[in-house]
Amino acid sequence: MGNKIHHLGSGWEPHVDEINGKLIYSIPVGSSFVSLDFKFEIKPVDLEVLKSNLYRYSLLYISLHTLLQNMFGPSSVSSGLPPKFTQEEFDQVVKVVLHSSDDDVKIFISNFDKDHNISLIRFVDDFQLKKMKPS
């Protein structure tokens, strides 16, 4: 079976690689002088939501980017080791963002905002507006 790329956007946006029957969500993250590409396995049902629901796609992208970028701290740079974000942590975010009820998503956003001192929905809204603009 050949490999296939599911483009979910352009440039630095995430994409999904289909490699030997597995779907791999790939998200590039940069912070200062360090850029890394994080990869996590997803299920076909996850890909369907990513392709069909701009809001949930955007929310997953912005929340993961924030979580992953926040891992680039002095301790990870001084240790020389790449930041770690486990498949299990990724799966938890995917479960809530892509597959839970609208009410649970609102709770996730509220908790995320408090934990990260951010207005997640503002970034999500801005990102969605950019995606909807004609090129």
N, C-alpha and C positions, 0 to 999 in steps of 0.2 A: 504494500500500500504506500502510495506517495505521500509526501508531506504537503500540507495546505495551510495557508495563512488566512484567517478571518480578520479583515481590517475593520476595526470598530471606529476608526477615526483616522486622523493623519498626524504626521509629525511625532510629537512626544506622547501621543495618546496611547492607551493600552491596545494590544492586539492579542488574538488567540491563535496559537500555532497548533495544528493538528499533526502530531508526530507519532507514527506507529500506532495509530488508533487512540491515542490519548490527547485530550485537549489541555493546552498549557496557556494560562492567562499570563501575559507578560506586560509588566508595567515599568517603564523607565522612571527613575527618580534621581534628581540632582540636588545637591546642597553644596553651595560654595564651589570648591574645586573638585568635588567628588561626584561622579555619576555612576549609578549602578542600575542594572536591569534585574528586577525581581521576577521570579517565575513560580507559578502555583498551578497545580492541577485543578481543573474544574470539570463539571459534569455537563452532558448535552443540554439538560434543562436549564443550567446556568447560562449557557451560551444563548439559548433561545430568549431568555429574559434580557440579556445584554443587547441583543439585536432588535428586540421589539419594544423596549421600554426606555426611552431616552432619560426619563427622570431617575429610574433605578440605576441605569448605566452610569449616569453622571454622579449620583450619590456614591456609588461604589468607588468610582475613580477618585473623586475628591477626598473621600474619607480614607481610602488606602494610601493615597499620595501623602496626606497629612501624617498618618501613622508611621509610614515608612520614612518620610523626611525627618520626622522628630527623632528617629533612631540615630541620625548622624550627629552625635554629640562628641564632646572632647574625649570621652572614654573609648568610643569606637575608633576615632581617628588615631589616638595615641597608642592603642593596642595593635593597630595595623590589621585588625580583623574586620571583615565586612559586618555590617549590622545584621542581626538575625530576627526574622519574623517567621514563625513556624507555619506550616501548612494548617495546623489546627487553629491557630489564631486567624489565619485567612478564612478558613471554613466558617468560623463563627461570624465574621463580618458578612460573608456572602449569605449565610443563612438568614440573618436579620435583614440585610439591605435588599436582597433579591427575592426572598421568599416569604417574608412575614407580612402580617397585616399592616395596613396604613397606620393604625394606632401604634403598633409596635415600632414602626419606622419613626414616627414622631417622638416616641420615648428615646429611641436610639440617638436621634439628632439632638434632643435636649441634653442627654447625658454627655454626648460627644462634645457639644459646645462648652459645657461646664468643665469637663476634663481637660480640654485643649485650649480654652480661652479663645474660641473662634465662633464665627457665625457660619456654620457649615452650609446652611440653606442659601445664604447670600452667594457663596462661591459656586454652589450648584446652579442657582438661577443664572448667574453670569455665564457659566460654562454652557448651559443649555441655550442661552440667547446666541452665543457665538456659533454653536452648532447649527442653529436654525437659519442663520444669515446666509444668503446666497454668496457663493465665492466670486 
